[in-house]
Amino acid sequence: MSEMIRRSVFLDEIGLGPLWLRRDGGLASAGPIEADDMAPMEGIPAAALHGQQPAPVAHAVQDKAEISAWGGDEPISAPSAAVHAAQSPAAMDWTQLQAAVAGCTACGLCQGRKNTVFGVGDSKAKWLFIGEGPGRNEDIQGEPFVGPAGKLLDNILLAMGLKRGDNAYIANIVKCRPTDGTGRDRPPAAEEVAACMPYLQRQIELIQPTILVALGKTAALSLLGLDAATPVSKLRGTVHRYADRPLVVTYHPAYLLRQLGDKGKVWSDLCLAMSAYANAGE
């Protein structure tokens, strides 16, 4: 599938078609991302997650406030010193890591889960997409991004010339479904993120992707370890670094289903990601 056709498929999917062409045969620009204020949410200190300092954020782009993938806007509190590390996954192979995740009891999320959600896709993929955590459907099926949000993500991958199991891997920050006292989905707490991060870090080491795409604010803040006062809007529109790889931040598909007007901005984010991917291969 040519680049022109892929972009046309994407624009049709997000309701921005038809694809307009310049007279010289080139693709019309997706246009600038509109600036807007966005309320900050509490982040996670870098030292609590992976001991690395985040790369400076350059050319910040302002945008509207992003809602959590679960519909709330709860802050992520500072991690507790009481969080204890399970056996380190750093030396595990893929099969051992899957088994460790399936039996993990490192945080309280294990008590209410039906299934752990390890991830899905090509274990040698060049593209790694990282979301927040499993929802109800994912907890039942044991696979990330199913249901309407998963369908939208699949169509986005198709527009990029990717698909599940073919040069793309999909994972989450946490492997078990976070719920509140009423059983509704919620963002993961800092101690839950800290307990799960070693699994994701090992997945990254084993997969060896060329580029990472953070889907939503929890994924972005968790990976970059940013200060609590950092607005998520500042993370879009620039290429960050994580584990010595380019990282691009965009919206979570579940958020896009509620905020249809923001779908077009994903195209700008993905154009940036595809450019970073191309440059990383040079």
FIBA-548012 format. One record per residue (C-alpha): x, y, z; residue number from 1. Coordinates in nm, 3 decimals. Layout:
<nodes>
@c1 X	c2 Y	c3 Z	n NUM
...
</nodes>
This chain:
<nodes>
@c1 0.000	c2 0.000	c3 0.000	n 1
@c1 0.150	c2 0.334	c3 -0.104	n 2
@c1 0.198	c2 0.619	c3 0.140	n 3
@c1 -0.071	c2 0.821	c3 -0.039	n 4
@c1 -0.328	c2 0.542	c3 -0.005	n 5
@c1 -0.239	c2 0.482	c3 0.361	n 6
@c1 -0.295	c2 0.847	c3 0.441	n 7
@c1 -0.623	c2 0.847	c3 0.252	n 8
@c1 -0.741	c2 0.545	c3 0.454	n 9
@c1 -0.646	c2 0.720	c3 0.776	n 10
@c1 -0.821	c2 1.043	c3 0.686	n 11
@c1 -1.134	c2 0.854	c3 0.585	n 12
@c1 -1.129	c2 0.667	c3 0.917	n 13
@c1 -1.110	c2 0.982	c3 1.126	n 14
@c1 -1.367	c2 1.164	c3 0.917	n 15
@c1 -1.136	c2 1.413	c3 0.749	n 16
@c1 -1.148	c2 1.283	c3 0.390	n 17
@c1 -1.129	c2 1.332	c3 0.101	n 18
@c1 -0.752	c2 1.351	c3 0.061	n 19
@c1 -0.662	c2 1.672	c3 -0.120	n 20
@c1 -0.363	c2 1.679	c3 -0.352	n 21
@c1 -0.155	c2 1.972	c3 -0.466	n 22
@c1 -0.125	c2 2.026	c3 -0.840	n 23
@c1 0.234	c2 1.905	c3 -0.826	n 24
@c1 0.103	c2 1.568	c3 -0.708	n 25
@c1 0.218	c2 1.603	c3 -0.346	n 26
@c1 0.007	c2 1.556	c3 -0.036	n 27
@c1 -0.148	c2 1.858	c3 0.122	n 28
@c1 -0.020	c2 1.939	c3 0.469	n 29
@c1 -0.223	c2 1.825	c3 0.766	n 30
@c1 -0.194	c2 2.179	c3 0.896	n 31
@c1 -0.066	c2 2.311	c3 1.227	n 32
@c1 -0.191	c2 2.189	c3 1.561	n 33
@c1 -0.408	c2 2.452	c3 1.722	n 34
@c1 -0.284	c2 2.584	c3 2.056	n 35
@c1 -0.502	c2 2.581	c3 2.362	n 36
@c1 -0.460	c2 2.563	c3 2.738	n 37
@c1 -0.462	c2 2.234	c3 2.916	n 38
@c1 -0.487	c2 2.172	c3 3.289	n 39
@c1 -0.186	c2 1.986	c3 3.431	n 40
@c1 -0.219	c2 1.651	c3 3.599	n 41
@c1 0.003	c2 1.500	c3 3.858	n 42
@c1 0.286	c2 1.291	c3 3.711	n 43
@c1 0.532	c2 1.033	c3 3.833	n 44
@c1 0.889	c2 1.118	c3 3.938	n 45
@c1 1.143	c2 0.965	c3 3.701	n 46
@c1 1.352	c2 0.817	c3 3.981	n 47
@c1 1.056	c2 0.614	c3 4.101	n 48
@c1 1.022	c2 0.443	c3 3.765	n 49
@c1 1.353	c2 0.396	c3 3.589	n 50
@c1 1.608	c2 0.631	c3 3.741	n 51
@c1 1.652	c2 0.825	c3 3.420	n 52
@c1 1.610	c2 1.196	c3 3.362	n 53
@c1 1.367	c2 1.278	c3 3.081	n 54
@c1 1.490	c2 1.454	c3 2.771	n 55
@c1 1.402	c2 1.826	c3 2.759	n 56
@c1 1.073	c2 1.905	c3 2.595	n 57
@c1 1.127	c2 2.129	c3 2.293	n 58
@c1 0.886	c2 2.313	c3 2.065	n 59
@c1 0.592	c2 2.255	c3 2.300	n 60
@c1 0.250	c2 2.246	c3 2.138	n 61
@c1 -0.052	c2 2.353	c3 2.341	n 62
@c1 -0.380	c2 2.166	c3 2.313	n 63
@c1 -0.707	c2 2.102	c3 2.490	n 64
@c1 -0.719	c2 1.907	c3 2.814	n 65
@c1 -0.695	c2 1.534	c3 2.761	n 66
@c1 -0.925	c2 1.310	c3 2.957	n 67
@c1 -0.806	c2 0.978	c3 3.092	n 68
@c1 -0.876	c2 0.673	c3 2.881	n 69
@c1 -1.115	c2 0.566	c3 3.155	n 70
@c1 -1.313	c2 0.891	c3 3.152	n 71
@c1 -1.175	c2 1.037	c3 3.474	n 72
@c1 -0.909	c2 1.297	c3 3.539	n 73
@c1 -0.768	c2 1.167	c3 3.863	n 74
@c1 -0.409	c2 1.267	c3 3.944	n 75
@c1 -0.135	c2 1.011	c3 3.983	n 76
@c1 -0.002	c2 1.040	c3 4.335	n 77
@c1 0.363	c2 1.005	c3 4.434	n 78
@c1 0.478	c2 0.643	c3 4.468	n 79
@c1 0.499	c2 0.495	c3 4.813	n 80
@c1 0.829	c2 0.375	c3 4.957	n 81
@c1 0.642	c2 0.064	c3 5.066	n 82
@c1 0.623	c2 -0.062	c3 4.707	n 83
@c1 0.834	c2 -0.376	c3 4.702	n 84
@c1 0.997	c2 -0.517	c3 4.396	n 85
@c1 0.921	c2 -0.869	c3 4.289	n 86
@c1 1.191	c2 -1.084	c3 4.136	n 87
@c1 1.362	c2 -0.871	c3 3.877	n 88
@c1 1.255	c2 -0.951	c3 3.521	n 89
@c1 1.574	c2 -0.797	c3 3.380	n 90
@c1 1.728	c2 -1.136	c3 3.298	n 91
@c1 1.409	c2 -1.310	c3 3.183	n 92
@c1 1.346	c2 -1.430	c3 2.829	n 93
@c1 1.008	c2 -1.377	c3 2.660	n 94
@c1 0.847	c2 -1.695	c3 2.792	n 95
@c1 0.970	c2 -1.635	c3 3.145	n 96
@c1 0.846	c2 -1.278	c3 3.134	n 97
@c1 0.499	c2 -1.386	c3 3.022	n 98
@c1 0.485	c2 -1.637	c3 3.307	n 99
@c1 0.603	c2 -1.377	c3 3.558	n 100
@c1 0.333	c2 -1.133	c3 3.449	n 101
@c1 0.064	c2 -1.402	c3 3.463	n 102
@c1 0.153	c2 -1.482	c3 3.824	n 103
@c1 0.241	c2 -1.131	c3 3.942	n 104
@c1 0.120	c2 -1.018	c3 4.284	n 105
@c1 0.345	c2 -0.712	c3 4.318	n 106
@c1 0.052	c2 -0.473	c3 4.373	n 107
@c1 -0.313	c2 -0.483	c3 4.470	n 108
@c1 -0.441	c2 -0.497	c3 4.112	n 109
@c1 -0.388	c2 -0.872	c3 4.113	n 110
@c1 -0.677	c2 -0.916	c3 4.356	n 111
@c1 -0.951	c2 -0.808	c3 4.118	n 112
@c1 -0.823	c2 -0.920	c3 3.779	n 113
@c1 -0.969	c2 -1.191	c3 3.561	n 114
@c1 -0.665	c2 -1.199	c3 3.332	n 115
@c1 -0.333	c2 -1.026	c3 3.306	n 116
@c1 -0.283	c2 -0.844	c3 2.976	n 117
@c1 0.075	c2 -0.898	c3 2.866	n 118
@c1 0.054	c2 -0.746	c3 2.519	n 119
@c1 -0.009	c2 -0.852	c3 2.160	n 120
@c1 0.170	c2 -0.836	c3 1.828	n 121
@c1 0.504	c2 -0.896	c3 1.664	n 122
@c1 0.770	c2 -0.961	c3 1.928	n 123
@c1 1.032	c2 -0.822	c3 1.691	n 124
@c1 0.827	c2 -0.520	c3 1.583	n 125
@c1 0.983	c2 -0.188	c3 1.495	n 126
@c1 0.677	c2 -0.001	c3 1.629	n 127
@c1 0.573	c2 -0.028	c3 1.994	n 128
@c1 0.242	c2 0.133	c3 2.098	n 129
@c1 0.193	c2 0.177	c3 2.472	n 130
@c1 -0.140	c2 0.251	c3 2.638	n 131
@c1 -0.254	c2 0.305	c3 2.993	n 132
@c1 -0.390	c2 -0.028	c3 3.116	n 133
@c1 -0.659	c2 -0.289	c3 3.054	n 134
@c1 -1.026	c2 -0.201	c3 3.067	n 135
@c1 -1.320	c2 -0.434	c3 3.124	n 136
@c1 -1.308	c2 -0.600	c3 2.783	n 137
@c1 -0.932	c2 -0.637	c3 2.793	n 138
@c1 -0.951	c2 -0.794	c3 3.140	n 139
@c1 -1.201	c2 -1.049	c3 3.009	n 140
@c1 -1.015	c2 -1.133	c3 2.689	n 141
@c1 -0.657	c2 -1.095	c3 2.811	n 142
@c1 -0.562	c2 -0.878	c3 2.510	n 143
@c1 -0.498	c2 -0.502	c3 2.494	n 144
@c1 -0.714	c2 -0.263	c3 2.296	n 145
@c1 -1.026	c2 -0.461	c3 2.212	n 146
@c1 -1.372	c2 -0.320	c3 2.153	n 147
@c1 -1.435	c2 0.017	c3 1.984	n 148
@c1 -1.104	c2 0.170	c3 2.098	n 149
@c1 -0.918	c2 -0.132	c3 1.966	n 150
@c1 -1.099	c2 -0.111	c3 1.632	n 151
@c1 -0.998	c2 0.253	c3 1.599	n 152
@c1 -0.637	c2 0.168	c3 1.683	n 153
@c1 -0.639	c2 -0.113	c3 1.427	n 154
@c1 -0.759	c2 0.132	c3 1.159	n 155
@c1 -0.489	c2 0.379	c3 1.259	n 156
@c1 -0.229	c2 0.103	c3 1.225	n 157
@c1 -0.369	c2 0.011	c3 0.884	n 158
@c1 -0.334	c2 0.369	c3 0.767	n 159
@c1 0.031	c2 0.356	c3 0.873	n 160
@c1 0.092	c2 0.033	c3 0.684	n 161
@c1 0.093	c2 -0.171	c3 1.007	n 162
@c1 -0.133	c2 -0.420	c3 1.180	n 163
@c1 -0.142	c2 -0.632	c3 1.491	n 164
@c1 0.117	c2 -0.899	c3 1.458	n 165
@c1 0.292	c2 -0.734	c3 1.164	n 166
@c1 0.571	c2 -0.494	c3 1.263	n 167
@c1 0.365	c2 -0.356	c3 1.552	n 168
@c1 0.341	c2 -0.454	c3 1.917	n 169
@c1 0.078	c2 -0.320	c3 2.159	n 170
@c1 0.132	c2 -0.310	c3 2.534	n 171
@c1 0.021	c2 -0.114	c3 2.840	n 172
@c1 0.186	c2 0.057	c3 3.134	n 173
@c1 0.009	c2 -0.180	c3 3.376	n 174
@c1 -0.085	c2 -0.540	c3 3.305	n 175
@c1 -0.397	c2 -0.565	c3 3.524	n 176
@c1 -0.721	c2 -0.370	c3 3.516	n 177
@c1 -0.737	c2 -0.080	c3 3.766	n 178
@c1 -1.084	c2 -0.022	c3 3.912	n 179
@c1 -1.229	c2 0.205	c3 4.178	n 180
@c1 -1.450	c2 0.109	c3 4.470	n 181
@c1 -1.754	c2 0.084	c3 4.244	n 182
@c1 -1.582	c2 -0.144	c3 3.993	n 183
@c1 -1.537	c2 0.127	c3 3.730	n 184
@c1 -1.215	c2 0.174	c3 3.534	n 185
@c1 -0.968	c2 0.428	c3 3.667	n 186
@c1 -0.611	c2 0.538	c3 3.588	n 187
@c1 -0.342	c2 0.331	c3 3.762	n 188
@c1 -0.190	c2 0.469	c3 4.081	n 189
@c1 0.180	c2 0.552	c3 4.100	n 190
@c1 0.268	c2 0.245	c3 4.305	n 191
@c1 0.087	c2 0.026	c3 4.053	n 192
@c1 0.279	c2 0.185	c3 3.768	n 193
@c1 0.607	c2 0.143	c3 3.954	n 194
@c1 0.534	c2 -0.227	c3 4.018	n 195
@c1 0.462	c2 -0.292	c3 3.649	n 196
@c1 0.728	c2 -0.079	c3 3.481	n 197
@c1 1.005	c2 -0.342	c3 3.506	n 198
@c1 0.791	c2 -0.575	c3 3.292	n 199
@c1 0.741	c2 -0.311	c3 3.024	n 200
@c1 1.109	c2 -0.216	c3 3.034	n 201
@c1 1.203	c2 -0.579	c3 2.977	n 202
@c1 0.953	c2 -0.604	c3 2.691	n 203
@c1 1.123	c2 -0.306	c3 2.529	n 204
@c1 1.465	c2 -0.467	c3 2.574	n 205
@c1 1.348	c2 -0.793	c3 2.419	n 206
@c1 1.145	c2 -0.643	c3 2.134	n 207
@c1 1.409	c2 -0.383	c3 2.046	n 208
@c1 1.162	c2 -0.147	c3 1.872	n 209
@c1 1.281	c2 0.144	c3 1.662	n 210
@c1 1.016	c2 0.385	c3 1.794	n 211
@c1 0.765	c2 0.410	c3 2.079	n 212
@c1 0.423	c2 0.574	c3 2.062	n 213
@c1 0.262	c2 0.668	c3 2.394	n 214
@c1 -0.117	c2 0.653	c3 2.375	n 215
@c1 -0.261	c2 0.890	c3 2.634	n 216
@c1 -0.146	c2 1.090	c3 2.931	n 217
@c1 -0.075	c2 0.808	c3 3.177	n 218
@c1 0.150	c2 0.631	c3 2.928	n 219
@c1 0.331	c2 0.955	c3 2.842	n 220
@c1 0.386	c2 1.072	c3 3.200	n 221
@c1 0.486	c2 0.726	c3 3.317	n 222
@c1 0.744	c2 0.677	c3 3.043	n 223
@c1 0.891	c2 1.025	c3 3.063	n 224
@c1 0.879	c2 1.053	c3 3.441	n 225
@c1 0.780	c2 1.418	c3 3.419	n 226
@c1 0.715	c2 1.664	c3 3.696	n 227
@c1 0.359	c2 1.670	c3 3.826	n 228
@c1 0.305	c2 2.025	c3 3.698	n 229
@c1 0.389	c2 1.939	c3 3.336	n 230
@c1 0.080	c2 1.981	c3 3.114	n 231
@c1 0.034	c2 1.685	c3 2.884	n 232
@c1 -0.036	c2 1.930	c3 2.601	n 233
@c1 0.335	c2 2.017	c3 2.601	n 234
@c1 0.428	c2 1.659	c3 2.515	n 235
@c1 0.266	c2 1.654	c3 2.172	n 236
@c1 0.444	c2 1.792	c3 1.871	n 237
@c1 0.798	c2 1.695	c3 1.967	n 238
@c1 1.009	c2 1.379	c3 1.965	n 239
@c1 1.110	c2 1.266	c3 2.312	n 240
@c1 1.353	c2 0.990	c3 2.407	n 241
@c1 1.298	c2 0.679	c3 2.616	n 242
@c1 1.544	c2 0.390	c3 2.648	n 243
@c1 1.756	c2 0.564	c3 2.381	n 244
@c1 1.468	c2 0.550	c3 2.133	n 245
@c1 1.238	c2 0.815	c3 1.986	n 246
@c1 0.906	c2 0.848	c3 2.166	n 247
@c1 0.603	c2 1.035	c3 2.027	n 248
@c1 0.296	c2 1.118	c3 2.237	n 249
@c1 -0.058	c2 1.116	c3 2.100	n 250
@c1 -0.412	c2 1.065	c3 2.224	n 251
@c1 -0.556	c2 0.740	c3 2.356	n 252
@c1 -0.810	c2 0.589	c3 2.113	n 253
@c1 -1.074	c2 0.574	c3 2.390	n 254
@c1 -1.034	c2 0.948	c3 2.442	n 255
@c1 -1.073	c2 1.007	c3 2.070	n 256
@c1 -1.402	c2 0.821	c3 2.066	n 257
@c1 -1.535	c2 1.078	c3 2.313	n 258
@c1 -1.363	c2 1.380	c3 2.161	n 259
@c1 -1.425	c2 1.340	c3 1.790	n 260
@c1 -1.299	c2 1.687	c3 1.709	n 261
@c1 -0.948	c2 1.592	c3 1.823	n 262
@c1 -0.908	c2 1.296	c3 1.587	n 263
@c1 -0.747	c2 1.506	c3 1.318	n 264
@c1 -0.465	c2 1.602	c3 1.552	n 265
@c1 -0.359	c2 1.239	c3 1.570	n 266
@c1 -0.263	c2 1.260	c3 1.204	n 267
@c1 -0.010	c2 1.531	c3 1.287	n 268
@c1 0.127	c2 1.317	c3 1.571	n 269
@c1 0.159	c2 1.012	c3 1.348	n 270
@c1 0.324	c2 1.212	c3 1.071	n 271
@c1 0.580	c2 1.318	c3 1.332	n 272
@c1 0.621	c2 0.956	c3 1.444	n 273
@c1 0.668	c2 0.830	c3 1.087	n 274
@c1 0.927	c2 1.100	c3 1.026	n 275
@c1 1.113	c2 1.008	c3 1.345	n 276
@c1 1.098	c2 0.641	c3 1.247	n 277
@c1 1.245	c2 0.717	c3 0.906	n 278
@c1 1.522	c2 0.927	c3 1.058	n 279
@c1 1.603	c2 0.658	c3 1.315	n 280
@c1 1.669	c2 0.411	c3 1.035	n 281
@c1 1.922	c2 0.634	c3 0.861	n 282
</nodes>
